[in-house]
Amino acid sequence: MTRALIVIDMQRGFDDLDVWGPTANPECEANVAALLDAWQGPVVIVRHDSVSPASPLHPDAAGNAFVDPVAAVQPDLLVSKNVNSAFYGDPDLHAWLQERGIGELVLCGIQTNMCVETTARMAGNLGYDTTVVLDATRTFDLVGEIPGVGTVTHTAAELMATTALVLQQGGFARIATTAEVLAG
């Protein structure tokens, strides 16, 4: 079975903590770089092109650019999306993977509990053998008013752990570390 590395939304706009708030896992970028350096197989890079002109991820914004380790890579496929899932981007990721007989996906990037999780869930539902490299992802603290619940606050570390639990125990993906993926 052929496997592909899918690097999701590793863009400079996510470095603006005034916009996103506190984050976790400062090793994310270095771990993504290590995966890219060692990867033997197809590499898919996904870019979030926000439709909101005020977003740091809008195509006209400087934050739309990839972080250096990702910008240095010539991917086998570049997917542009404006929603959470890489499977709803352009070009069609699922069709591209199917045409090449790729059945195993290794995911990393930003945000753990948003675009990485949504892509992993869809990959699992589509039948891909999916691994999320948790220490090659990161996210941000999240606070919100939920009707009937009240104010809910979770740190980035809590969100990463919850995403890992839900993906693994829900059967969507296995969770691994960068060292485990590189050793395997």
Legacy VTK file of the C-alpha trace (Angstrom):
# vtk DataFile Version 3.0
C-alpha trace
ASCII
DATASET POLYDATA
POINTS 184 float
0.000 0.000 0.000
1.372 3.390 -0.968
1.307 6.117 1.661
1.330 9.890 1.401
2.305 12.620 3.839
-0.331 15.349 4.040
0.877 18.643 5.535
-2.087 20.831 6.468
-2.097 24.647 6.719
1.466 25.220 7.886
1.116 28.929 7.158
2.724 32.041 8.627
-0.653 33.513 9.594
-0.897 30.985 12.425
2.171 32.560 14.047
0.108 35.664 14.913
-0.869 34.867 18.495
-2.684 38.208 18.773
-5.224 36.711 16.348
-5.268 33.073 17.475
-4.365 33.220 21.162
-2.140 30.928 23.219
-0.850 27.817 21.491
0.702 24.512 22.438
3.482 22.349 21.051
6.218 24.751 19.938
7.988 21.717 18.397
5.328 21.369 15.697
7.232 23.132 12.924
10.490 21.269 13.647
8.624 17.940 13.678
6.910 18.731 10.370
10.322 19.633 8.936
11.752 16.294 10.159
8.895 14.395 8.531
9.389 16.269 5.247
13.167 15.704 5.320
12.834 11.946 5.804
9.669 11.241 3.800
9.920 8.580 1.092
6.775 8.941 -0.972
4.242 11.445 -2.171
3.870 14.720 -0.285
0.629 16.687 -0.360
0.678 20.235 0.959
-2.627 21.855 1.858
-3.106 25.619 2.080
-6.045 27.383 3.679
-7.109 30.266 1.415
-9.601 32.128 3.586
-12.446 33.914 1.820
-12.466 36.583 4.552
-10.408 39.620 3.445
-9.548 40.342 7.113
-8.084 36.874 7.740
-4.312 36.428 8.029
-4.861 33.350 5.814
-6.504 35.286 2.956
-4.588 34.775 -0.332
-3.636 38.485 -0.407
-2.264 38.422 3.162
1.374 37.794 4.032
0.185 35.129 6.490
-1.064 32.965 3.627
2.558 31.993 2.885
3.928 28.689 4.106
6.438 28.471 6.966
10.005 28.009 5.725
10.347 24.202 5.984
7.143 23.740 3.985
7.884 26.534 1.499
11.166 24.775 0.660
9.363 21.613 -0.515
8.136 20.905 -4.011
4.993 18.859 -3.265
3.529 16.172 -5.456
0.202 17.940 -4.984
-0.785 21.377 -3.660
-4.391 21.591 -2.457
-6.090 24.941 -1.861
-9.123 24.952 0.436
-11.340 27.431 2.256
-13.066 24.998 4.646
-11.767 22.602 7.309
-11.304 19.435 5.257
-8.526 18.960 2.714
-10.973 16.679 0.900
-13.031 19.769 -0.041
-10.185 21.557 -1.789
-8.915 22.075 -5.301
-7.743 19.896 -6.892
-9.774 16.939 -5.614
-7.559 15.187 -3.043
-9.586 11.971 -2.914
-9.513 11.555 -6.717
-5.762 12.242 -6.805
-5.076 9.655 -4.087
-7.323 7.063 -5.738
-5.670 7.547 -9.151
-2.318 6.710 -7.554
-3.524 3.810 -5.442
-2.627 5.586 -2.207
-4.424 4.002 0.728
-2.404 5.170 3.726
-2.266 8.786 4.890
0.001 10.408 7.461
-1.320 13.805 8.586
0.359 16.730 10.318
-0.127 20.493 10.540
-2.402 23.163 11.997
-4.931 23.222 13.713
-5.043 19.881 15.489
-8.731 20.088 16.439
-9.930 21.849 13.309
-8.488 21.127 9.856
-6.278 18.185 10.878
-9.107 16.490 12.778
-11.705 17.132 10.068
-9.386 15.791 7.366
-8.557 12.733 9.512
-12.244 12.002 10.149
-13.055 12.219 6.452
-10.018 10.116 5.549
-11.160 7.432 7.981
-14.705 7.554 6.620
-13.365 7.243 3.069
-11.464 4.094 4.039
-7.906 5.399 4.254
-5.519 3.906 6.811
-4.857 7.196 8.596
-2.221 8.265 11.101
-2.119 11.663 12.801
1.342 12.659 13.985
0.190 14.496 17.090
3.493 16.171 17.977
3.641 17.532 14.411
0.384 19.421 14.965
-0.622 22.378 17.087
-3.679 24.394 17.967
-4.804 27.298 20.127
-6.801 27.826 23.314
-10.538 27.946 22.678
-13.244 29.742 24.656
-16.899 29.960 23.736
-20.433 30.415 24.996
-22.421 27.265 24.316
-26.240 27.450 24.667
-27.415 25.238 27.496
-23.849 24.663 28.693
-22.384 28.077 29.433
-18.832 29.265 28.937
-16.476 26.497 27.898
-12.713 26.957 28.014
-10.093 24.491 26.815
-6.356 25.003 26.529
-4.548 24.072 23.347
-2.965 21.098 25.136
-6.403 19.880 26.277
-7.772 20.229 22.748
-4.844 18.271 21.309
-5.357 15.464 23.829
-9.112 15.391 23.228
-8.638 15.300 19.453
-6.181 12.416 19.799
-8.616 10.530 22.038
-11.596 11.060 19.746
-9.734 10.162 16.554
-8.110 7.043 17.984
-10.999 5.707 20.086
-13.501 6.617 17.383
-11.597 4.508 14.869
-10.829 7.400 12.522
-7.034 7.372 12.854
-4.150 6.061 14.883
-2.098 8.587 16.823
1.687 8.533 16.587
4.712 10.679 17.378
7.192 11.978 14.851
9.845 9.591 16.227
7.491 6.621 15.783
6.691 7.545 12.194
10.342 8.130 11.343
11.340 4.811 12.926
8.627 2.900 11.063
LINES 1 185
184 0 1 2 3 4 5 6 7 8 9 10 11 12 13 14 15 16 17 18 19 20 21 22 23 24 25 26 27 28 29 30 31 32 33 34 35 36 37 38 39 40 41 42 43 44 45 46 47 48 49 50 51 52 53 54 55 56 57 58 59 60 61 62 63 64 65 66 67 68 69 70 71 72 73 74 75 76 77 78 79 80 81 82 83 84 85 86 87 88 89 90 91 92 93 94 95 96 97 98 99 100 101 102 103 104 105 106 107 108 109 110 111 112 113 114 115 116 117 118 119 120 121 122 123 124 125 126 127 128 129 130 131 132 133 134 135 136 137 138 139 140 141 142 143 144 145 146 147 148 149 150 151 152 153 154 155 156 157 158 159 160 161 162 163 164 165 166 167 168 169 170 171 172 173 174 175 176 177 178 179 180 181 182 183
